[in-house]
Amino acid sequence: MTGAVLITGCSSGYGEAAAKLFALRGWNVIATMRNPDHGRKLTDLKNILVVRLDVQDRDSIDKAITQAIRHFGRIDAVVNNAGYGLFSPFEPSSRDAIQKQFDVNVFGAMDVIRSILPHFRTNRSGTIINISSGAGVFGAPMASIYCASKFALEGFSESLAYELADLGIAVKLIEPGGAPGTGFMTRSKAETGGLPIPDDYNVFMAHAAQIYGAFATNSDSDAIKRVAEAIFAAATDGTGQLRYMPNDDIRALLTARRESSEQEFIALMRGFFLPRPSSNA
């Protein structure tokens, strides 16, 4: 199976890798990003069209989809990959910062889907692939706003899958783990740096930093490749599968969240993240 796929957030990471993979396997690719100048390395492949699309700019979404259909004749799949994480205790996170997190991770994906649905309905076919996260399945400290946005995307996607199935339109979720080498954390640090965090959080933050640091050190070195392969599988496997777990590094946590009792899972997470009292106290 081949076709045309539109992917958001293709300037780096999962989006860039997925664009290259689809193109190498014979698909026409609309690789979108906020600044098309960052997509020069994708233009070497003749079946990739680099287009400006900012998920916070609805006019750019409509224009990108119109341009893609005019260029390739149709779009068969859309991958909502653009996103970033707001990492901080909740208290110092401003209302504007929280709004921006949802504008990109949730409302941006919704706006892309709303814009493509008339085309998919006309064709009575199409696949929508939303890039979620393990943080859309279980809560994690220092990531409450990011988790909230991904929980929202999970619930929206599952509901939408039922809503669109009778129209021949599939909805899929990809749930990656860590994001080494994606550029994700670079933007996240830029968005959250300099927040006025009260000193009362210092002990907890220091402990959480150790946990996340160890997780990053042991994360899947092939994560980008595995996620790109999962995105391709979701677009081409022809199944009704809703969720795809491409990385082994968080598989145990995802399985525990879905298969353990509530008490067992909460105890597991508290064991990870709550600082242990000092033996000298």
C-alpha angles and dihedrals in degrees: 000000000000134000141131124303130190114207126187124213097029099153091095146342123020094356095053092045093048092048091054093045095051091046093049089051093055103267125133107239132205101199108194132190141153092256114031090197086076090061099064092113089061096054092075088081109076095214094058120093113194111210135174113250125159111186089212090058111069093189090058090051093054092044093050093051092046091049092048094051091047091050101042101021096238146012119232102179139020124203115200099204104142111110148114139199132248104212117188140092108288097242100072094039107113124228089243093052091050091048090052091050090056093040090060104032100036116011092040091056090045092052092051090050093047090052096049098042097083088056092048092046091052090052093041087224142074142120127236115199117189120194106224126163143225080263087069090061104040132023119248129193118248087025103069095128094044090048090049091054093048093044086054091050091050094052093044093049095049092048092046091051090063092043096054103034094092089055092057092253119131126206120203135183126210114201109196126182122213121000107220114173095005099109087238095119093046091061092040092056091048091052096048105031118119098022113157097246115183116242090239088078095054098097094046093045093051091052093045090050090057091051094048091043091055090047092052091048091053097038123126108281089203093051096120093050093045093050092049090051091049091051090051091048091050090053096047112027094086092217132127092240110141105188131043124191107197102171129068094204095079099024091102092054093046090049092046092050092052101036107030126079117263091251093050094050096046090049090051093052094044089052089056102043112025112090112241116238113260114258087227094058 
